[in-house]
Amino acid sequence: MKSSKAKKKSSSSLERRLSELEEEAASKGIRVRYDRLEAAGLKLKGGVCKANGEYHLFIDKRRSTAEKIDTIQDCLNQPLPKDVA
């Protein structure tokens, strides 16, 4: 019984961390988007792009909370891509 309580607690702490990272990304002008990244049988990796002057970070919504956290942290630790001239 204790293990399920511990799992719930860690799950809520992961959700809280994810929320904090989403807010940090938003403060840096990055919109985090969760979509099903699959089309015509192709699974897409996701990542950062700039469209209409806004940065978007695409993450597959089926990924675990821990994977979403890792992806956002990686994005925040890297410089944003610049426009191609």
Biopython code that builds the backbone (N, CA, C, O; Angstrom):
import numpy as np
from Bio.PDB.StructureBuilder import StructureBuilder

atoms = [
    (1, "MET", "N", (0.810, -1.187, 0.000)),
    (1, "MET", "CA", (0.000, 0.000, 0.000)),
    (1, "MET", "C", (0.857, 1.256, 0.000)),
    (1, "MET", "O", (0.499, 2.251, -0.630)),
    (2, "LYS", "N", (1.971, 1.222, 0.690)),
    (2, "LYS", "CA", (2.828, 2.404, 0.753)),
    (2, "LYS", "C", (3.384, 2.766, -0.616)),
    (2, "LYS", "O", (3.523, 3.946, -0.937)),
    (3, "SER", "N", (3.702, 1.760, -1.426)),
    (3, "SER", "CA", (4.309, 2.047, -2.722)),
    (3, "SER", "C", (3.364, 2.830, -3.625)),
    (3, "SER", "O", (3.819, 3.688, -4.381)),
    (4, "SER", "N", (2.055, 2.557, -3.568)),
    (4, "SER", "CA", (1.130, 3.311, -4.412)),
    (4, "SER", "C", (1.030, 4.762, -3.960)),
    (4, "SER", "O", (0.896, 5.663, -4.788)),
    (5, "LYS", "N", (1.095, 4.993, -2.645)),
    (5, "LYS", "CA", (1.094, 6.366, -2.159)),
    (5, "LYS", "C", (2.354, 7.093, -2.586)),
    (5, "LYS", "O", (2.299, 8.257, -2.982)),
    (6, "ALA", "N", (3.490, 6.412, -2.509)),
    (6, "ALA", "CA", (4.748, 7.020, -2.926)),
    (6, "ALA", "C", (4.708, 7.330, -4.416)),
    (6, "ALA", "O", (5.200, 8.371, -4.853)),
    (7, "LYS", "N", (4.120, 6.422, -5.195)),
    (7, "LYS", "CA", (4.031, 6.642, -6.632)),
    (7, "LYS", "C", (3.149, 7.844, -6.936)),
    (7, "LYS", "O", (3.485, 8.651, -7.804)),
    (8, "LYS", "N", (2.023, 7.977, -6.234)),
    (8, "LYS", "CA", (1.150, 9.125, -6.426)),
    (8, "LYS", "C", (1.864, 10.418, -6.091)),
    (8, "LYS", "O", (1.739, 11.412, -6.806)),
    (9, "LYS", "N", (2.613, 10.401, -4.999)),
    (9, "LYS", "CA", (3.332, 11.589, -4.560)),
    (9, "LYS", "C", (4.367, 11.995, -5.603)),
    (9, "LYS", "O", (4.472, 13.173, -5.947)),
    (10, "SER", "N", (5.127, 11.034, -6.106)),
    (10, "SER", "CA", (6.148, 11.361, -7.096)),
    (10, "SER", "C", (5.498, 11.809, -8.397)),
    (10, "SER", "O", (6.033, 12.663, -9.103)),
    (11, "SER", "N", (4.348, 11.233, -8.711)),
    (11, "SER", "CA", (3.639, 11.631, -9.911)),
    (11, "SER", "C", (3.190, 13.088, -9.821)),
    (11, "SER", "O", (3.310, 13.841, -10.788)),
    (12, "SER", "N", (2.677, 13.477, -8.664)),
    (12, "SER", "CA", (2.245, 14.866, -8.514)),
    (12, "SER", "C", (3.441, 15.816, -8.511)),
    (12, "SER", "O", (3.330, 16.950, -8.978)),
    (13, "SER", "N", (4.575, 15.368, -7.992)),
    (13, "SER", "CA", (5.768, 16.217, -8.017)),
    (13, "SER", "C", (6.282, 16.352, -9.451)),
    (13, "SER", "O", (6.790, 17.407, -9.831)),
    (14, "LEU", "N", (6.153, 15.288, -10.249)),
    (14, "LEU", "CA", (6.542, 15.375, -11.661)),
    (14, "LEU", "C", (5.617, 16.333, -12.403)),
    (14, "LEU", "O", (6.074, 17.136, -13.217)),
    (15, "GLU", "N", (4.323, 16.251, -12.124)),
    (15, "GLU", "CA", (3.368, 17.154, -12.767)),
    (15, "GLU", "C", (3.658, 18.605, -12.395)),
    (15, "GLU", "O", (3.560, 19.500, -13.234)),
    (16, "ARG", "N", (4.012, 18.828, -11.144)),
    (16, "ARG", "CA", (4.343, 20.181, -10.684)),
    (16, "ARG", "C", (5.598, 20.681, -11.399)),
    (16, "ARG", "O", (5.649, 21.832, -11.832)),
    (17, "ARG", "N", (6.605, 19.821, -11.522)),
    (17, "ARG", "CA", (7.848, 20.199, -12.213)),
    (17, "ARG", "C", (7.574, 20.497, -13.680)),
    (17, "ARG", "O", (8.118, 21.450, -14.238)),
    (18, "LEU", "N", (6.733, 19.684, -14.302)),
    (18, "LEU", "CA", (6.374, 19.909, -15.701)),
    (18, "LEU", "C", (5.709, 21.269, -15.854)),
    (18, "LEU", "O", (6.012, 22.015, -16.785)),
    (19, "SER", "N", (4.816, 21.585, -14.953)),
    (19, "SER", "CA", (4.120, 22.867, -14.985)),
    (19, "SER", "C", (5.101, 24.029, -14.825)),
    (19, "SER", "O", (4.984, 25.042, -15.515)),
    (20, "GLU", "N", (6.059, 23.883, -13.923)),
    (20, "GLU", "CA", (7.077, 24.927, -13.721)),
    (20, "GLU", "C", (7.889, 25.146, -14.992)),
    (20, "GLU", "O", (8.158, 26.284, -15.377)),
    (21, "LEU", "N", (8.278, 24.049, -15.644)),
    (21, "LEU", "CA", (9.073, 24.164, -16.869)),
    (21, "LEU", "C", (8.265, 24.778, -18.005)),
    (21, "LEU", "O", (8.800, 25.549, -18.801)),
    (22, "GLU", "N", (6.979, 24.442, -18.086)),
    (22, "GLU", "CA", (6.121, 25.050, -19.107)),
    (22, "GLU", "C", (6.031, 26.553, -18.895)),
    (22, "GLU", "O", (6.051, 27.318, -19.859)),
    (23, "GLU", "N", (5.932, 26.979, -17.646)),
    (23, "GLU", "CA", (5.892, 28.414, -17.336)),
    (23, "GLU", "C", (7.214, 29.087, -17.676)),
    (23, "GLU", "O", (7.225, 30.199, -18.204)),
    (24, "GLU", "N", (8.333, 28.421, -17.378)),
    (24, "GLU", "CA", (9.648, 28.975, -17.712)),
    (24, "GLU", "C", (9.798, 29.120, -19.224)),
    (24, "GLU", "O", (10.308, 30.130, -19.709)),
    (25, "ALA", "N", (9.352, 28.109, -19.962)),
    (25, "ALA", "CA", (9.416, 28.178, -21.424)),
    (25, "ALA", "C", (8.566, 29.341, -21.931)),
    (25, "ALA", "O", (8.993, 30.084, -22.815)),
    (26, "ALA", "N", (7.377, 29.498, -21.381)),
    (26, "ALA", "CA", (6.492, 30.587, -21.795)),
    (26, "ALA", "C", (7.131, 31.939, -21.516)),
    (26, "ALA", "O", (6.988, 32.870, -22.309)),
    (27, "SER", "N", (7.836, 32.053, -20.390)),
    (27, "SER", "CA", (8.486, 33.323, -20.062)),
    (27, "SER", "C", (9.622, 33.649, -21.030)),
    (27, "SER", "O", (10.010, 34.809, -21.174)),
    (28, "LYS", "N", (10.151, 32.617, -21.691)),
    (28, "LYS", "CA", (11.210, 32.820, -22.688)),
    (28, "LYS", "C", (10.643, 32.901, -24.104)),
    (28, "LYS", "O", (11.396, 32.928, -25.078)),
    (29, "GLY", "N", (9.315, 32.939, -24.215)),
    (29, "GLY", "CA", (8.682, 33.082, -25.522)),
    (29, "GLY", "C", (8.537, 31.784, -26.289)),
    (29, "GLY", "O", (8.414, 31.806, -27.514)),
    (30, "ILE", "N", (8.549, 30.650, -25.597)),
    (30, "ILE", "CA", (8.418, 29.346, -26.250)),
    (30, "ILE", "C", (7.059, 28.765, -25.883)),
    (30, "ILE", "O", (6.746, 28.600, -24.704)),
    (31, "ARG", "N", (6.264, 28.459, -26.878)),
    (31, "ARG", "CA", (4.953, 27.830, -26.654)),
    (31, "ARG", "C", (5.127, 26.326, -26.700)),
    (31, "ARG", "O", (5.551, 25.783, -27.721)),
    (32, "VAL", "N", (4.807, 25.647, -25.617)),
    (32, "VAL", "CA", (4.910, 24.189, -25.565)),
    (32, "VAL", "C", (3.597, 23.620, -26.065)),
    (32, "VAL", "O", (2.523, 23.966, -25.573)),
    (33, "ARG", "N", (3.701, 22.727, -27.068)),
    (33, "ARG", "CA", (2.508, 22.135, -27.674)),
    (33, "ARG", "C", (2.598, 20.625, -27.598)),
    (33, "ARG", "O", (3.618, 20.029, -27.945)),
    (34, "TYR", "N", (1.521, 20.019, -27.142)),
    (34, "TYR", "CA", (1.445, 18.572, -27.055)),
    (34, "TYR", "C", (0.478, 18.075, -28.124)),
    (34, "TYR", "O", (-0.715, 18.376, -28.087)),
    (35, "ASP", "N", (1.001, 17.323, -29.061)),
    (35, "ASP", "CA", (0.199, 16.780, -30.153)),
    (35, "ASP", "C", (0.602, 15.328, -30.386)),
    (35, "ASP", "O", (1.647, 14.874, -29.921)),
    (36, "ARG", "N", (-0.231, 14.628, -31.099)),
    (36, "ARG", "CA", (0.133, 13.278, -31.514)),
    (36, "ARG", "C", (1.012, 13.446, -32.755)),
    (36, "ARG", "O", (0.527, 13.806, -33.827)),
    (37, "LEU", "N", (2.288, 13.186, -32.596)),
    (37, "LEU", "CA", (3.251, 13.434, -33.678)),
    (37, "LEU", "C", (3.411, 12.187, -34.540)),
    (37, "LEU", "O", (4.438, 11.508, -34.523)),
    (38, "GLU", "N", (2.361, 11.924, -35.284)),
    (38, "GLU", "CA", (2.365, 10.778, -36.180)),
    (38, "GLU", "C", (1.466, 11.124, -37.356)),
    (38, "GLU", "O", (0.348, 11.605, -37.174)),
    (39, "ALA", "N", (1.955, 10.880, -38.550)),
    (39, "ALA", "CA", (1.162, 11.148, -39.750)),
    (39, "ALA", "C", (1.528, 10.133, -40.821)),
    (39, "ALA", "O", (2.707, 9.875, -41.066)),
    (40, "ALA", "N", (0.535, 9.571, -41.444)),
    (40, "ALA", "CA", (0.731, 8.603, -42.531)),
    (40, "ALA", "C", (1.688, 7.486, -42.126)),
    (40, "ALA", "O", (2.488, 7.019, -42.937)),
    (41, "GLY", "N", (1.600, 7.064, -40.874)),
    (41, "GLY", "CA", (2.447, 5.966, -40.411)),
    (41, "GLY", "C", (3.852, 6.376, -40.000)),
    (41, "GLY", "O", (4.645, 5.533, -39.582)),
    (42, "LEU", "N", (4.167, 7.652, -40.114)),
    (42, "LEU", "CA", (5.488, 8.143, -39.730)),
    (42, "LEU", "C", (5.425, 8.752, -38.339)),
    (42, "LEU", "O", (4.560, 9.581, -38.057)),
    (43, "LYS", "N", (6.337, 8.344, -37.476)),
    (43, "LYS", "CA", (6.412, 8.937, -36.142)),
    (43, "LYS", "C", (7.437, 10.059, -36.180)),
    (43, "LYS", "O", (8.598, 9.846, -36.531)),
    (44, "LEU", "N", (6.997, 11.245, -35.817)),
    (44, "LEU", "CA", (7.872, 12.410, -35.849)),
    (44, "LEU", "C", (8.525, 12.597, -34.488)),
    (44, "LEU", "O", (7.949, 12.245, -33.459)),
    (45, "LYS", "N", (9.722, 13.150, -34.492)),
    (45, "LYS", "CA", (10.488, 13.315, -33.261)),
    (45, "LYS", "C", (10.014, 14.505, -32.436)),
    (45, "LYS", "O", (10.025, 14.445, -31.206)),
    (46, "GLY", "N", (9.610, 15.554, -33.075)),
    (46, "GLY", "CA", (9.259, 16.779, -32.362)),
    (46, "GLY", "C", (10.462, 17.689, -32.269)),
    (46, "GLY", "O", (11.524, 17.384, -32.813)),
    (47, "GLY", "N", (10.301, 18.810, -31.579)),
    (47, "GLY", "CA", (11.394, 19.752, -31.418)),
    (47, "GLY", "C", (10.904, 21.180, -31.516)),
    (47, "GLY", "O", (9.703, 21.447, -31.477)),
    (48, "VAL", "N", (11.854, 22.094, -31.644)),
    (48, "VAL", "CA", (11.559, 23.527, -31.662)),
    (48, "VAL", "C", (11.531, 24.032, -33.098)),
    (48, "VAL", "O", (12.358, 23.651, -33.926)),
    (49, "CYS", "N", (10.562, 24.894, -33.373)),
    (49, "CYS", "CA", (10.554, 25.595, -34.655)),
    (49, "CYS", "C", (10.036, 27.003, -34.421)),
    (49, "CYS", "O", (9.432, 27.299, -33.391)),
    (50, "LYS", "N", (10.283, 27.854, -35.388)),
    (50, "LYS", "CA", (9.798, 29.228, -35.310)),
    (50, "LYS", "C", (8.819, 29.434, -36.457)),
    (50, "LYS", "O", (9.165, 29.244, -37.623)),
    (51, "ALA", "N", (7.601, 29.823, -36.119)),
    (51, "ALA", "CA", (6.581, 30.070, -37.124)),
    (51, "ALA", "C", (5.885, 31.385, -36.794)),
    (51, "ALA", "O", (5.471, 31.618, -35.658)),
    (52, "ASN", "N", (5.767, 32.225, -37.792)),
    (52, "ASN", "CA", (5.110, 33.535, -37.621)),
    (52, "ASN", "C", (5.691, 34.319, -36.449)),
    (52, "ASN", "O", (4.959, 34.986, -35.718)),
    (53, "GLY", "N", (7.008, 34.238, -36.273)),
    (53, "GLY", "CA", (7.683, 35.005, -35.238)),
    (53, "GLY", "C", (7.591, 34.420, -33.842)),
    (53, "GLY", "O", (8.082, 35.027, -32.891)),
    (54, "GLU", "N", (6.968, 33.246, -33.693)),
    (54, "GLU", "CA", (6.846, 32.609, -32.383)),
    (54, "GLU", "C", (7.578, 31.278, -32.377)),
    (54, "GLU", "O", (7.591, 30.553, -33.372)),
    (55, "TYR", "N", (8.186, 30.972, -31.241)),
    (55, "TYR", "CA", (8.829, 29.672, -31.077)),
    (55, "TYR", "C", (7.818, 28.676, -30.528)),
    (55, "TYR", "O", (7.031, 28.993, -29.636)),
    (56, "HIS", "N", (7.853, 27.472, -31.074)),
    (56, "HIS", "CA", (6.975, 26.390, -30.648)),
    (56, "HIS", "C", (7.826, 25.161, -30.368)),
    (56, "HIS", "O", (8.701, 24.805, -31.158)),
    (57, "LEU", "N", (7.562, 24.519, -29.246)),
    (57, "LEU", "CA", (8.209, 23.254, -28.905)),
    (57, "LEU", "C", (7.141, 22.178, -29.004)),
    (57, "LEU", "O", (6.194, 22.158, -28.218)),
    (58, "PHE", "N", (7.297, 21.283, -29.975)),
    (58, "PHE", "CA", (6.343, 20.206, -30.183)),
    (58, "PHE", "C", (6.815, 18.953, -29.473)),
    (58, "PHE", "O", (7.951, 18.514, -29.650)),
    (59, "ILE", "N", (5.915, 18.373, -28.654)),
    (59, "ILE", "CA", (6.200, 17.160, -27.902)),
    (59, "ILE", "C", (5.037, 16.208, -28.126)),
    (59, "ILE", "O", (3.877, 16.617, -28.086)),
    (60, "ASP", "N", (5.347, 14.935, -28.361)),
    (60, "ASP", "CA", (4.297, 13.937, -28.525)),
    (60, "ASP", "C", (3.545, 13.788, -27.211)),
    (60, "ASP", "O", (4.151, 13.530, -26.171)),
    (61, "LYS", "N", (2.241, 13.948, -27.255)),
    (61, "LYS", "CA", (1.429, 13.915, -26.034)),
    (61, "LYS", "C", (1.398, 12.538, -25.385)),
    (61, "LYS", "O", (0.973, 12.412, -24.236)),
    (62, "ARG", "N", (1.839, 11.503, -26.094)),
    (62, "ARG", "CA", (1.836, 10.152, -25.538)),
    (62, "ARG", "C", (3.087, 9.844, -24.724)),
    (62, "ARG", "O", (3.183, 8.770, -24.130)),
    (63, "ARG", "N", (4.044, 10.764, -24.686)),
    (63, "ARG", "CA", (5.263, 10.550, -23.905)),
    (63, "ARG", "C", (4.960, 10.655, -22.414)),
    (63, "ARG", "O", (3.993, 11.303, -22.011)),
    (64, "SER", "N", (5.782, 10.022, -21.614)),
    (64, "SER", "CA", (5.584, 10.074, -20.160)),
    (64, "SER", "C", (5.905, 11.480, -19.647)),
    (64, "SER", "O", (6.548, 12.276, -20.331)),
    (65, "THR", "N", (5.451, 11.758, -18.450)),
    (65, "THR", "CA", (5.709, 13.063, -17.842)),
    (65, "THR", "C", (7.212, 13.297, -17.705)),
    (65, "THR", "O", (7.693, 14.400, -17.963)),
    (66, "ALA", "N", (7.947, 12.273, -17.305)),
    (66, "ALA", "CA", (9.399, 12.402, -17.157)),
    (66, "ALA", "C", (10.058, 12.728, -18.497)),
    (66, "ALA", "O", (10.984, 13.537, -18.546)),
    (67, "GLU", "N", (9.592, 12.108, -19.583)),
    (67, "GLU", "CA", (10.155, 12.389, -20.907)),
    (67, "GLU", "C", (9.819, 13.808, -21.353)),
    (67, "GLU", "O", (10.643, 14.476, -21.979)),
    (68, "LYS", "N", (8.618, 14.268, -21.034)),
    (68, "LYS", "CA", (8.231, 15.644, -21.375)),
    (68, "LYS", "C", (9.118, 16.637, -20.632)),
    (68, "LYS", "O", (9.551, 17.641, -21.198)),
    (69, "ILE", "N", (9.385, 16.347, -19.354)),
    (69, "ILE", "CA", (10.256, 17.201, -18.550)),
    (69, "ILE", "C", (11.644, 17.264, -19.170)),
    (69, "ILE", "O", (12.212, 18.346, -19.319)),
    (70, "ASP", "N", (12.189, 16.113, -19.529)),
    (70, "ASP", "CA", (13.525, 16.062, -20.148)),
    (70, "ASP", "C", (13.569, 16.867, -21.439)),
    (70, "ASP", "O", (14.532, 17.589, -21.697)),
    (71, "THR", "N", (12.528, 16.740, -22.246)),
    (71, "THR", "CA", (12.490, 17.451, -23.531)),
    (71, "THR", "C", (12.466, 18.961, -23.325)),
    (71, "THR", "O", (13.188, 19.690, -24.004)),
    (72, "ILE", "N", (11.650, 19.431, -22.399)),
    (72, "ILE", "CA", (11.571, 20.878, -22.150)),
    (72, "ILE", "C", (12.882, 21.379, -21.560)),
    (72, "ILE", "O", (13.362, 22.445, -21.946)),
    (73, "GLN", "N", (13.470, 20.627, -20.628)),
    (73, "GLN", "CA", (14.754, 21.039, -20.046)),
    (73, "GLN", "C", (15.828, 21.122, -21.123)),
    (73, "GLN", "O", (16.615, 22.069, -21.139)),
    (74, "ASP", "N", (15.870, 20.145, -22.018)),
    (74, "ASP", "CA", (16.850, 20.178, -23.112)),
    (74, "ASP", "C", (16.660, 21.419, -23.969)),
    (74, "ASP", "O", (17.631, 22.067, -24.359)),
    (75, "CYS", "N", (15.409, 21.747, -24.260)),
    (75, "CYS", "CA", (15.114, 22.924, -25.077)),
    (75, "CYS", "C", (15.576, 24.198, -24.377)),
    (75, "CYS", "O", (16.167, 25.076, -25.004)),
    (76, "LEU", "N", (15.308, 24.295, -23.084)),
    (76, "LEU", "CA", (15.671, 25.496, -22.331)),
    (76, "LEU", "C", (17.180, 25.640, -22.162)),
    (76, "LEU", "O", (17.676, 26.748, -21.964)),
    (77, "ASN", "N", (17.910, 24.534, -22.238)),
    (77, "ASN", "CA", (19.362, 24.573, -22.083)),
    (77, "ASN", "C", (20.100, 24.873, -23.391)),
    (77, "ASN", "O", (21.308, 25.108, -23.380)),
    (78, "GLN", "N", (19.383, 24.866, -24.509)),
    (78, "GLN", "CA", (19.989, 25.114, -25.812)),
    (78, "GLN", "C", (19.605, 26.503, -26.312)),
    (78, "GLN", "O", (18.542, 27.015, -25.961)),
    (79, "PRO", "N", (20.461, 27.117, -27.127)),
    (79, "PRO", "CA", (20.059, 28.393, -27.721)),
    (79, "PRO", "C", (18.942, 28.159, -28.725)),
    (79, "PRO", "O", (18.903, 27.123, -29.389)),
    (80, "LEU", "N", (18.035, 29.121, -28.833)),
    (80, "LEU", "CA", (16.936, 28.995, -29.778)),
    (80, "LEU", "C", (17.442, 29.127, -31.207)),
    (80, "LEU", "O", (18.388, 29.876, -31.451)),
    (81, "PRO", "N", (16.836, 28.416, -32.160)),
    (81, "PRO", "CA", (17.292, 28.527, -33.553)),
    (81, "PRO", "C", (17.024, 29.928, -34.097)),
    (81, "PRO", "O", (16.040, 30.569, -33.729)),
    (82, "LYS", "N", (17.887, 30.382, -34.954)),
    (82, "LYS", "CA", (17.738, 31.704, -35.597)),
    (82, "LYS", "C", (17.097, 31.537, -36.953)),
    (82, "LYS", "O", (17.049, 30.436, -37.500)),
    (83, "ASP", "N", (16.601, 32.641, -37.495)),
    (83, "ASP", "CA", (16.030, 32.606, -38.846)),
    (83, "ASP", "C", (17.087, 32.228, -39.862)),
    (83, "ASP", "O", (18.251, 32.605, -39.731)),
    (84, "VAL", "N", (16.682, 31.490, -40.865)),
    (84, "VAL", "CA", (17.581, 31.127, -41.958)),
    (84, "VAL", "C", (17.591, 32.268, -42.948)),
    (84, "VAL", "O", (16.534, 32.734, -43.373)),
    (85, "ALA", "N", (18.755, 32.715, -43.314)),
    (85, "ALA", "CA", (18.858, 33.850, -44.242)),
    (85, "ALA", "C", (18.869, 33.399, -45.668)),
    (85, "ALA", "O", (18.951, 34.225, -46.577)),
]
sb = StructureBuilder()
sb.init_structure("model")
sb.init_model(0)
sb.init_chain("A")
sb.init_seg("    ")
for serial, (resi, resn, name, xyz) in enumerate(atoms, 1):
    if name == "N":
        sb.init_residue(resn, " ", resi, " ")
    sb.init_atom(name, np.array(xyz, "f"), 0.0, 1.0, " ", f" {name:<3s}", serial, name[0])
structure = sb.get_structure()
